[in-house]
Amino acid sequence: MTRDWLTVHEGSGPLVIGLPHTGTEIPDALMARFRSPWLARKDADWWVDRLYDFAVDLDATLVRTAVSRSVIDVNRDPSGVSLYPGMTTTGLCPVDTFDGEPLYRAGEAPDAAEIAERRATWFDPYHAQLKAQIDRLRARGPVVLYDAHSIRSVVPRLFAGELPQFNIGDNDGTTCAPELTQAVEAACAISGSSLIVNGRFKGGWTTRHYGRPHAGVHAIQMELADRGYMGDPASPLSPDNWPSPYEPERAEAMRRNLHRVLTACIAFAESQT
């Protein structure tokens, strides 16, 4: 099913994959208000939808928005409450990039009324579809919601040093059974790459909102350091070097790792029936 900006692939397996930040589309009426198209798309989870496209062969369900997170971030608390109090993060309708660059021209940032309108236009339909897919599969048995993300390896404004390759989040053990987190961690460890559970990224609003392990909905977030499948420039970013192209050969190893991770998620869900 496709609704212009919202795409859903319905599978019958007990796995729903959310792709909230892979979109780069910006309505023409809004584009002129951003300082540049490049800044408005800079913080996308580049190529993650392509990285996980094998999931259809696992009979997974995928829900993706094509709208840029700079327009509306569907993985933020719609009330505006910070997911990480006391730490730097971006909001429901971000006004700056991860690096602190202003997104909008002077006087062009959205006000409360416009934010509410954007929420009704994009946020609410995305989550209505995500919920519908979870409910559809939950009627058959336990379900895993896997929220798929990536980010640059080094973003000093958000975290110190270099991010581990695999960043697993279950909001400190509250959004899924510990057995699921352990299974995902074990699958990642086989790669030999660095990993962490509930480090800088513990799971966004999606994971925290839907994760109800006692009710058979187990939600977990995976934040990848994007160096695992694309170039990650060390020099200052510019339109000349960012985004880096998708690198199929480098990505193939990551796809094998992620295949193992998603297979573990499905096996966990099936073991709960």
N, C-alpha and C positions, 0 to 999 in steps of 0.2 A: 504494500500500500504506500502511495506517495501523495503527499499534500503539498506540492510545490517545495516548501522548505523542510517538511517533516517526512522522513522515510522510515517505514517499518517493514522488516522482514520477519514473518511469523514462522517460527519453528515449533516443533512439538516436544522437544527435549526440555528438561527442567532448568534451563539457563536463559536468563535475560541479560543482554549486554547493553548498557547505556553508553552512548557516544555524544556527550553534551558539548564538547569543545572543539570538534573537528571542522565546524562550519566557518566559512569566510564570506558569506553573502551579507551585503549591507544595502538596505533600500536606498534608492537614489535620493530620496528626500532627506535622508540622514547623512549621506556621504559628504555633502558639501559642508556639513558642520564639524566634521572631524578635521584635525590638522593635516592629516594625510591618509590616503588609503593604506599605505604600508603600516603606519602606526596602528591603525584600526584593526589590522589583521595580524599584527606582530606576535601576539600571545596565543594564537591558536595551537591546539594540540596537533601539530603538523603530521599528516599522513597516517594518523592512528586508525582511521576507517579502512585504509588500504592494508595496514599491518594486520588487522583482525579479519580481513574479508574471508579467510578460510573457515571462520566460525559457522558459516551457513552449512558447511559440510558436516558439522557436528550437530546439526538440527537445532542450533541455538536461535533465539529471537533477538533481533537487533533493532534498537530505536535510536535514530540519529536526527539531530537538527542541523540544517545547513546554515543557520543564521550565526553570524559572528558573536562571540562572547562579549565583544565590545558594545554590541547593541543590547543584549540581555544575556546574563549568565544564568543558565538554568540549573546550575549546581550551587547556588547561593540561597541562603534563607530569605524567602520573599518578604519577611518582616523587616529585613535590613540588619538583623542581629549578626555580629561577627561570628564566624565559625572558629576563629582563633583569637580570643580576646587578648589584648596586649601585644599581638604580633601584627606585622604588616600583611595585609591581604587586600584583595579587590572586592568590590561590592556587586550588588545585583545588576546595576548599570554602571560599569566602571567609568571613572573619570580620569584615570591614569593607567599607564602600562605597568608591567611587573618592575620595570626599571625606574618608575617614578616620572616618566614623561607625560605631560598633559595630553589627553586624547582630543579634547575639543578646542575649537577656537574660542576666544574670549566671549563670554556671555552665551555660549551655545550649549552648555551642559544641560541635560534634562532636569526638569523640576519634578516635584512629587507627583503631579497629575500625569505628566508624560511617562514617568516610571510605571505608574499604575496601568496606563494604557499599553505599554510594552509588555507588561506582565500578562495582561489579558490576551494580547495578540499572540505571544510566543511561549511564554513560560507555562501558562496554564494548559494549553493544548498539548505541549510536550509531556507534561506530567500526567495529564489525563490518559494519554496513550500508554505511557510507561506503567501506570497503575492498571490499566485495562489488560495489558499483557501479563503482568504479574498475577492478577486475579484469574485470568484465563488458565494459566498453567498451575496455579495454586489449587484449583479445583481438582486437579489430577494427583497432586501430591506436593511435597516440599519443593521449594524453588530457591535457586541462587540468583541474586541480582549482582552482576559484576559491572562496576563502573570503570570504564577504560579511559586513561589519561596519559599524557606525557608532558614533559617540560624540559627546558634546557638544563644542562648539568650544573651550570654555575649561574646563579642569580643572587648576587650579594644582598640585595634589598630584602629578599625573602628568606634566605638561609645562608649559613656560613659554609665555606668550603665547597667540595664537589658532592653532589647528591649521589647516593647509592643507585645502582642500576635498577633495582626493584624496590619499590616503596609500597608496602602492603598496609592498608588501613582498615580497621574494624572499630574505630572510635574506642580504643582501650577495652576491647572485648565485649562491647555492648550490642553490636549490630549483626553478629552471626555466632554460631556455635564455635567454640575453640577448635574443634576438630577440623572445621573448614579452613580456618586460618593456618593451622598446622599443615594441612595438606597442600595449600598454596605455597607456603614457605618452603616445604620440602621439595616441591616441584621446581621452584626458583633456584634452590640451592644446588640442584644437579648441574646447573649451568656453570657453576664456579664463579659467577659474578657477585658483586656486592649486593647485599639486601638488608632491609630493616623492616620491622613491624612497628607501626604506630610511632614513626619518627616525625619528621616535619609535616607529613601529610597523613592524617589519621582517618580520612574519609570526609567528603563534603556533605552538603545538605542532602543529596540524594541517598547516600549510604545511611546517613543518620535517620532520615525520615522514613525510609521503607524497611530498614532492618528490624525485624521482629522475630528473632529466632524462636521464641516460645510459641509463635503462631505459624511457624513453618516457612517464614521468608527470611533468608539469610543473605545479608548484603555485605559486600566487600569492595574496596576500591584498590585499583592498581595504578600507581603513578610511576611511569617509566622515565628514566633519564634518557632523553632522545638520542644520545650518542650510540645507543644500541642498534640503530637502524638508519641513521642519517648523520651527516657532518654536523659538528657542534662547534662553531667558530669561537676561538679564544679571543680574537680581536674584537673591538667595538662593532656592534651590529649595524648594518646599513642595508638598504635595498639591494646592494651589490652582493652581499654574502648571506642574506637571510630572507626567506627560509632556504636552507640547503635542500638540494633535491633528495628524493627518496632513493636509497641505494639498495637495489634488489639483492645483491650478493651479501651485503652486511645484514640486511633485514631477514634473510632466510634463516640464519641461526636464531635470531630473536623469534621468528615465527614458530620455529620448532619448540623453543622454550615456552612460548605462550600456548601452543597446542597442548603441551604437557599440563600447563596450568589450568586451562579450560576443561580438559579431560578430567583433571582432579576435582574440579568444581561439580561436574556432572556426576562423577562417581560418588561424591559426598551426598548430593541430593538424592540419588537413587538408593543410597544406603539407609536413608532416613524413612523410607516407605515401609 
